[in-house]
Amino acid sequence: MQIVEEFIEDIPILMVYKSSEVGKFKGSILFFHGLESDKENYLEVYKRLASENFLVVGVDNRLHGKRRPENYHDLFNWDTPDVWRVFFNAVYQTACDVPLIIDYLVNSEICPSSHFGISGVSMGGYIAYTAVTIDSRIKVAAPLISSPHYKEDQEKSPDSQLEKFKNIYLLSQTAGLDTTVPPHEAREFHKILNEKFPCEKEQYRYIEYPNSEHMLREEDWSDAIDEMVEWFHKYL
C-alpha cells in the first residue's frame, strides 16, 4: 500500500493506493473529513477502499488540517450568530477545490479520467453533495451522516439544484437519532430525486441507522463503510 502526501497548489492531499494498480484503478475517490478533523483521521477508510483497487484521495478541508488558522476556535464559535456562514463558506470553498484536484489526477495519468467518485463524513458529506453541483466529472457520490441542505445561501444549496443530480449515483447514509445533522433533510432529498428522476436501476439509495446518533455506533459505522464500498464497486 502506498501513502503519498502532496500539495496541489495550497490544497493538502493524501493519496492512498496499491502500487501495483497505478494506471489500472477501478476509479478515483475523493474523501473529505468532518469538522474539527483532518485528512489523516480516515486513513483506515482510505486503505479499505484502496484494497479494492481504487485510488483514494483524502483532502484537508478549508480551515482544517494543514490549512487550519490560528483563530480556528474564534471562527467556529457556535455561540456566535455568524458561525453557520463561516461553516458553509468553508464547505463551498472546499468543494470548489475539487476541479483542481481532478485536473491534477487526470494530468498525472494515474487514474481513469472518467471514473470519479466522492464521499465524506458530516462536514465532508456537505462538501460531497456540493461538489456534485460544481464538477460534472463526478459520477458517484456517497456522503455519510450529512445533508444536501444549506442553512445559509439557498442559491448554492445542493438540494436546490436537482438537475445536477440527474445522472449521479447517490448513496446517502444518515443516523436516525442525529440532532447535529437531522436525517430528514437527506431523506426528503432522496424522495424528491426518486420522484423527479425515476429509474429502473437503483440510482438513488438512502439508508438510515435508527439507533445511532451523529457519531455512528461501531456496528453501524462498519455497515456504512461496507455499503459505501459496495456502492462504488457497483457504479464507479
Phi and psi in degrees as a GROMACS rama.xvg file:
@    title "Ramachandran Plot"
@    xaxis  label "Phi"
@    yaxis  label "Psi"
@TYPE xy
-102.728  134.711  GLN-2
-126.749  113.67  ILE-3
-126.287  123.908  VAL-4
-98.6304  132.631  GLU-5
-142.634  169.865  GLU-6
-119.16  133.891  PHE-7
-107.584  100.812  ILE-8
56.8046  -115.936  GLU-9
-103.597  17.5917  ASP-10
-99.6182  113.506  ILE-11
-79.1398  128.557  PRO-12
-128.972  158.959  ILE-13
-127.983  113.953  LEU-14
-97.8763  130.221  MET-15
-126.857  127.624  VAL-16
-164.607  162.357  TYR-17
-82.5653  121.837  LYS-18
-59.1593  -28.0836  SER-19
-72.1716  -11.8096  SER-20
-102.479  3.73417  GLU-21
-54.5457  125.588  VAL-22
84.0927  -6.12638  GLY-23
-126.874  19.0651  LYS-24
-63.498  150.658  PHE-25
-65.9898  -27.592  LYS-26
170.929  176.599  GLY-27
-115.314  136.701  SER-28
-122.57  119.92  ILE-29
-88.0588  135.512  LEU-30
-130.241  131.245  PHE-31
-120.253  135.184  PHE-32
-82.9822  178.25  HIS-33
-91.3151  177.696  GLY-34
-60.8831  141.321  LEU-35
62.5559  23.313  GLU-36
-121.738  -165.04  SER-37
-157.268  174.738  ASP-38
-64.7239  -27.7601  LYS-39
-71.5524  -21.9661  GLU-40
-67.2355  -15.6524  ASN-41
-113.893  27.8666  TYR-42
-59.247  -37.6262  LEU-43
-65.2722  -34.8545  GLU-44
-66.7978  -43.0781  VAL-45
-58.8192  -44.8007  TYR-46
-63.7014  -38.3318  LYS-47
-61.9326  -46.8251  ARG-48
-66.5816  -40.2997  LEU-49
-64.758  -33.2645  ALA-50
-66.1281  -17.7068  SER-51
-94.8199  16.3478  GLU-52
73.4119  30.8396  ASN-53
-102.031  149.739  PHE-54
-87.1453  123.992  LEU-55
-113.132  132.907  VAL-56
-122.917  105.331  VAL-57
-84.863  141.046  GLY-58
-128.282  137.777  VAL-59
-77.2826  120.779  ASP-60
-61.5463  159.397  ASN-61
-55.2428  139.34  ARG-62
68.5293  18.2969  LEU-63
-136.285  163.595  HIS-64
57.3377  -128.852  GLY-65
-75.3104  0.0988858  LYS-66
-108.966  10.8246  ARG-67
-77.174  124.109  ARG-68
-83.3697  163.987  PRO-69
-64.7824  -28.7764  GLU-70
-94.737  28.8144  ASN-71
-51.8487  -49.674  TYR-72
-69.5888  -24.562  HIS-73
-71.5215  -40.1841  ASP-74
-66.1432  -42.494  LEU-75
-103.86  53.6321  PHE-76
-93.58  106.776  ASN-77
-75.7049  2.01615  TRP-78
-93.278  -1.6932  ASP-79
-102.216  145.916  THR-80
-69.8282  -16.9366  PRO-81
-90.0125  -2.23306  ASP-82
-65.235  -36.1697  VAL-83
-67.2021  -34.2852  TRP-84
-63.645  -42.207  ARG-85
-61.9195  -45.4284  VAL-86
-60.3879  -52.5785  PHE-87
-72.2315  -26.3684  PHE-88
-66.9804  -40.9087  ASN-89
-65.0362  -39.8073  ALA-90
-60.0888  -51.1603  VAL-91
-66.0414  -43.5378  TYR-92
-65.7351  -34.8376  GLN-93
-66.9413  -41.4308  THR-94
-61.6502  -31.8926  ALA-95
-70.1732  -14.3321  CYS-96
-76.0976  -19.763  ASP-97
-58.2568  -45.5809  VAL-98
-57.5804  -37.3732  PRO-99
-64.7734  -40.6863  LEU-100
-66.3512  -45.1507  ILE-101
-64.6601  -42.1548  ILE-102
-56.2957  -43.2424  ASP-103
-61.7029  -45.2654  TYR-104
-64.8505  -42.0846  LEU-105
-64.1612  -45.0605  VAL-106
-68.8584  -23.9998  ASN-107
-79.3193  -12.2203  SER-108
60.6238  29.9764  GLU-109
-104.538  -1.49189  ILE-110
-139.744  156.796  CYS-111
-68.1482  121.344  PRO-112
-69.0506  -13.9552  SER-113
-104.696  6.04707  SER-114
-121.857  83.8885  HIS-115
-121.466  130.029  PHE-116
-123.638  169.012  GLY-117
-147.87  145.214  ILE-118
-148.827  169.958  SER-119
179.262  160.52  GLY-120
-113.616  127.686  VAL-121
56.5404  -111.21  SER-122
-53.7522  -39.8514  MET-123
-64.1415  -29.6466  GLY-124
-69.0045  -40.8015  GLY-125
-56.6526  -41.7859  TYR-126
-63.5378  -41.1971  ILE-127
-62.4917  -48.2258  ALA-128
-57.0171  -44.4992  TYR-129
-67.1589  -40.7125  THR-130
-61.1412  -31.8224  ALA-131
-58.3374  -35.3964  VAL-132
-80.1171  -10.7614  THR-133
-104.173  -38.0348  ILE-134
-127.813  112.693  ASP-135
-72.4969  -6.56646  SER-136
-74.0844  -15.4166  ARG-137
-76.9166  124.205  ILE-138
-110.853  -23.2406  LYS-139
-134.906  133.167  VAL-140
-133.643  142.812  ALA-141
-144.425  68.2379  ALA-142
-70.752  147.485  PRO-143
-117.653  140.007  LEU-144
36.0073  58.5266  ILE-145
-145.053  -167.57  SER-146
-149.428  149.102  SER-147
-90.7549  9.95022  PRO-148
-110.601  127.642  HIS-149
-90.1616  133.612  TYR-150
-75.7457  -19.1674  LYS-151
-124.171  148.668  GLU-152
59.0653  73.0859  ASP-153
-60.8589  -26.2561  GLN-154
-61.5914  -34.8868  GLU-155
-91.267  -10.0686  LYS-156
-62.5512  127.684  SER-157
-56.0465  -35.3098  PRO-158
-72.4095  -4.6536  ASP-159
-99.303  5.23326  SER-160
-126.119  58.3771  GLN-161
-57.8085  -37.9351  LEU-162
-59.4875  -27.9357  GLU-163
-68.9028  -15.8641  LYS-164
-102.784  6.57291  PHE-165
-60.5964  -38.9833  LYS-166
-112.269  21.1932  ASN-167
-98.2852  140.517  ILE-168
-93.3427  109.572  TYR-169
-117.42  122.853  LEU-170
-113.795  118.825  LEU-171
-114.769  131.9  SER-172
-125.197  127.623  GLN-173
-130.75  174.906  THR-174
-114.51  127.305  ALA-175
-63.7185  -29.108  GLY-176
-100.708  13.7525  LEU-177
-71.8436  119.27  ASP-178
-102.65  -9.58838  THR-179
-79.3766  -49.7905  THR-180
-126.624  88.3312  VAL-181
-55.588  137.508  PRO-182
-71.0402  -17.6089  PRO-183
-63.7765  -25.8978  HIS-184
-67.4892  -45.9371  GLU-185
-70.2223  -37.8574  ALA-186
-60.2196  -46.1201  ARG-187
-68.0202  -36.3967  GLU-188
-60.0255  -43.9316  PHE-189
-66.8536  -37.8985  HIS-190
-60.1363  -44.3367  LYS-191
-66.5686  -43.0266  ILE-192
-61.1537  -44.659  LEU-193
-64.5747  -33.5381  ASN-194
-74.9233  -37.8723  GLU-195
-80.2625  -35.657  LYS-196
-125.876  68.3307  PHE-197
-62.5875  140.855  PRO-198
-144.131  143.189  CYS-199
-66.8086  -33.9216  GLU-200
-86.0539  166.157  LYS-201
-82.4761  83.4083  GLU-202
-81.2702  -32.8072  GLN-203
-122.813  119.265  TYR-204
-122.899  133.838  ARG-205
-123.019  129.225  TYR-206
-126.885  131.959  ILE-207
-123.491  128.905  GLU-208
-95.3293  101.315  TYR-209
-66.0072  -23.6216  PRO-210
-103.03  8.40412  ASN-211
-106.547  147.722  SER-212
-93.4396  -165.461  GLU-213
-57.654  -41.0046  HIS-214
-84.988  104.457  MET-215
-57.9944  144.122  LEU-216
-57.9544  153.509  ARG-217
-54.8687  -44.2302  GLU-218
-69.194  -33.271  GLU-219
-72.7615  -38.6413  ASP-220
-60.6794  -43.9535  TRP-221
-60.4001  -44.2961  SER-222
-64.2562  -40.6355  ASP-223
-63.3365  -39.9951  ALA-224
-67.74  -40.4796  ILE-225
-58.9988  -44.9757  ASP-226
-63.2281  -41.1244  GLU-227
-63.1993  -46.8097  MET-228
-59.6474  -44.6663  VAL-229
-64.1603  -37.9955  GLU-230
-62.8151  -44.4611  TRP-231
-66.7242  -36.8652  PHE-232
-59.5625  -42.875  HIS-233
-68.1127  -42.8165  LYS-234
-118.533  -9.60575  TYR-235
